[in-house]
């Protein structure tokens, strides 16, 4: 079996990596298993927020030394980013303060921190603009090498604060500032300025943006790694639960729109009403696949997006690996043939 797998030509696929704070460790696990398995070759990656971080780590690792180097890069980054890692003390203190780390959940301290954040912005609380992830990203990603790695198309997104529009950074334009812009939550960090333009988190307008992949690569298959759940049982009642659910819905809304567009175009292509191809006036039929955190760990709360204890990150990583292994076992033969995500069911409106 191992010999047969080694001789098999890898299937080409694009990756769409959603953002979701510390839950991005689930995506780390998914990528780790895909790289270990070796039956998929990545043509393009699109990501936002934590998905953008994982995207550049993966891409630069592949550029440096292939799958093995990429796996090592992701592992070392997530270890360093954890509370058990080697982040300098001043950065760790900033991270703990800005993210209201969850051992205080339900306590008076959490209520106090939340109240402070309602009345003060990062411009008040973080005047020196300390961003604990910036040095980590610079440490783990060689952006010049990434820009020169032509075999892989990489896109990360940020939200233009002035226009409210989505900005897509291509591989040769991705810098550390672009990654920080993509992961800039406005209540935690000052807007990241690039060439005089301020940016906030890319998840607001594209989480992740799928459309950059459609004409950039040959493959029509997109594997979505989804962090934010579409559905949650039960009605949120506390202010925290309500805000967490509002954020989940908000950060999924742009993705829902893109899936709706993909389903509509795919339907027209199948009916022969639109020409299929990559040339001018032609359209791609996109096969969409999904690995979702909510399917693996249904009990993970939205609040745990800011938990950075290494044991918790390893739990997410292991869940990601198991989910990817299960996906490949069930759907590997479908890649290149058909969608395994039912887009019509995914986007169907509920009529009252």
SULFEN-V993867 format. One record per pair of residues at least 6 apart in sequence whose ideal C-beta (glycine too) atoms are under 7 Angstrom apart, sorted by the first residue. I is the first residue (numbers start at 1). J is the second residue. D is the distance in whole Angstrom. If there is no record, write none. Layout:
I;J;D  I;J;D
//
This chain:
5;39;7  8;39;7  10;38;7  10;39;6  10;40;6  10;41;4  11;39;6  11;40;6  11;335;5  11;336;6  12;41;5  12;43;5  12;218;7  12;219;4  13;40;5  13;42;6  13;43;7  13;219;6  13;221;5  13;223;5  13;335;6  14;43;6  14;44;4  14;213;5  14;217;6  14;219;6  14;221;7  14;222;5  15;42;6  15;45;5  15;223;6  15;225;7  16;46;5  16;208;5  16;210;6  16;222;5  16;223;7  16;224;5  17;27;5  17;45;7  17;47;4  17;51;3  17;54;5  17;55;6  17;208;6  17;225;5  18;48;7  18;51;5  18;207;5  18;208;6  18;225;6  18;226;5  18;227;5  18;228;6  19;48;5  19;49;3  19;50;5  19;51;5  19;203;4  19;207;6  19;227;7  20;50;6  20;227;3  20;228;6  20;305;6  21;50;6  21;305;3  21;306;6  22;304;7  22;305;5  22;306;6  22;307;6  22;308;5  22;313;7  23;227;5  23;293;6  23;305;5  23;316;6  24;50;3  24;51;7  24;53;7  24;54;6  24;227;7  25;78;6  25;313;4  25;316;4  25;317;5  26;227;6  26;293;5  26;316;4  26;319;6  26;320;4  27;51;7  27;54;5  27;225;5  27;227;7  27;320;6  28;54;6  28;74;5  28;78;5  28;317;5  28;320;6  29;316;6  29;317;4  29;318;6  29;319;6  29;320;2  29;321;4  30;225;5  30;291;5  30;320;4  30;323;6  30;324;4  31;54;7  31;58;6  31;74;6  32;71;6  32;74;6  32;317;7  32;321;6  33;321;4  33;324;4  33;325;5  34;40;5  34;324;6  35;67;4  35;70;6  35;71;5  36;71;7  37;328;6  38;67;7  39;328;7  39;332;6  42;152;6  43;153;7  43;217;4  43;218;7  43;219;5  44;152;7  44;153;4  44;213;5  44;216;5  44;217;4  45;55;5  45;58;6  45;59;6  45;152;7  45;154;5  46;155;4  46;208;5  46;209;6  46;210;7  46;212;6  46;213;6  47;54;6  47;55;4  47;156;5  47;208;5  48;156;7  48;157;5  48;182;6  48;202;4  48;203;5  48;206;6  48;207;5  48;208;5  49;182;6  49;183;5  49;201;5  49;202;6  49;203;5  50;183;7  51;208;5  52;156;4  52;179;5  52;182;4  52;183;6  52;202;6  53;137;7  53;179;6  53;183;6  55;154;6  55;156;6  56;141;5  56;146;6  56;154;7  56;174;6  56;179;6  57;73;5  57;74;5  57;77;5  57;140;6  57;141;6  58;70;5  58;74;7  59;146;6  59;149;7  59;152;5  59;154;5  60;73;7  60;141;5  60;142;6  60;145;6  60;146;5  61;69;5  61;70;3  61;73;4  61;74;7  62;70;5  62;152;6  63;145;5  63;146;6  63;149;4  64;145;7  73;140;6  76;140;7  77;136;7  77;140;5  78;313;6  79;85;5  79;310;7  80;86;6  80;87;6  80;136;6  81;136;6  81;308;7  82;308;5  82;309;7  82;310;4  82;313;5  83;308;5  83;309;5  83;310;7  84;310;4  87;132;6  87;136;7  91;130;7  91;132;4  91;135;7  92;132;7  94;130;4  94;132;5  95;132;4  98;126;7  98;188;5  99;188;7  99;306;4  100;110;6  100;113;5  100;114;7  100;306;7  101;306;6  102;303;6  102;304;7  102;306;6  102;307;5  104;110;4  105;303;6  117;187;6  122;187;7  122;188;6  122;189;5  122;190;5  123;190;6  126;190;7  129;190;5  131;180;6  131;189;6  133;183;7  134;176;7  134;180;6  137;176;5  137;179;6  138;176;5  143;174;6  143;175;6  143;176;6  146;171;6  146;174;6  147;171;6  147;172;4  147;174;7  153;171;6  153;216;4  153;217;6  154;171;4  154;174;6  155;168;5  155;169;7  155;170;6  155;209;7  155;212;4  156;169;5  156;174;6  156;178;6  156;179;6  156;182;5  156;202;7  157;166;6  157;167;7  157;168;6  157;182;6  157;202;4  157;205;7  157;206;4  157;208;7  157;209;5  158;167;5  158;178;7  158;181;4  158;182;5  158;199;4  158;202;5  159;166;7  159;199;6  159;200;5  159;201;6  159;202;6  159;204;5  159;205;5  160;167;5  160;197;6  160;199;6  161;191;5  161;198;4  161;199;6  161;200;6  162;197;7  162;198;7  165;205;7  166;205;4  166;206;5  166;209;6  167;199;7  168;209;6  168;212;5  169;178;4  177;192;6  177;194;5  178;194;7  180;192;5  181;192;4  181;194;6  181;199;4  182;201;7  182;202;4  183;201;6  184;191;6  184;192;5  184;199;6  184;200;5  184;201;5  185;201;5  186;200;5  191;198;4  191;199;6  191;200;6  192;199;5  203;251;5  205;254;6  206;254;5  207;251;5  207;252;7  207;254;6  207;255;6  210;222;6  210;258;5  210;262;7  211;258;7  213;222;6  214;284;5  214;286;7  215;278;6  220;284;5  220;285;6  220;286;6  220;287;6  221;287;5  221;289;7  221;335;5  221;336;6  222;286;6  222;288;5  222;289;7  223;289;5  223;291;7  224;288;6  224;289;7  224;290;5  225;291;5  226;290;6  226;292;4  226;293;7  227;293;5  228;248;5  228;251;5  228;252;5  229;248;6  229;294;4  230;252;6  232;245;7  236;242;5  236;245;5  240;303;7  244;302;4  244;303;6  247;302;7  248;302;6  256;347;6  259;288;7  259;343;6  259;346;6  259;347;5  260;347;4  262;286;5  262;288;6  262;343;6  263;343;4  263;344;6  263;347;6  265;274;7  265;283;5  266;285;5  266;286;6  268;274;4  269;276;5  269;283;6  269;285;5  274;283;5  275;281;7  275;282;5  275;283;7  276;282;6  276;283;6  276;285;6  278;284;7  287;338;6  287;339;5  288;339;5  288;341;5  288;343;6  289;331;6  289;335;7  289;339;7  289;340;5  289;341;6  290;341;5  291;323;5  291;324;6  291;327;5  293;300;7  295;323;7  296;319;4  296;322;7  296;323;5  297;319;5  331;340;5  334;340;5
//
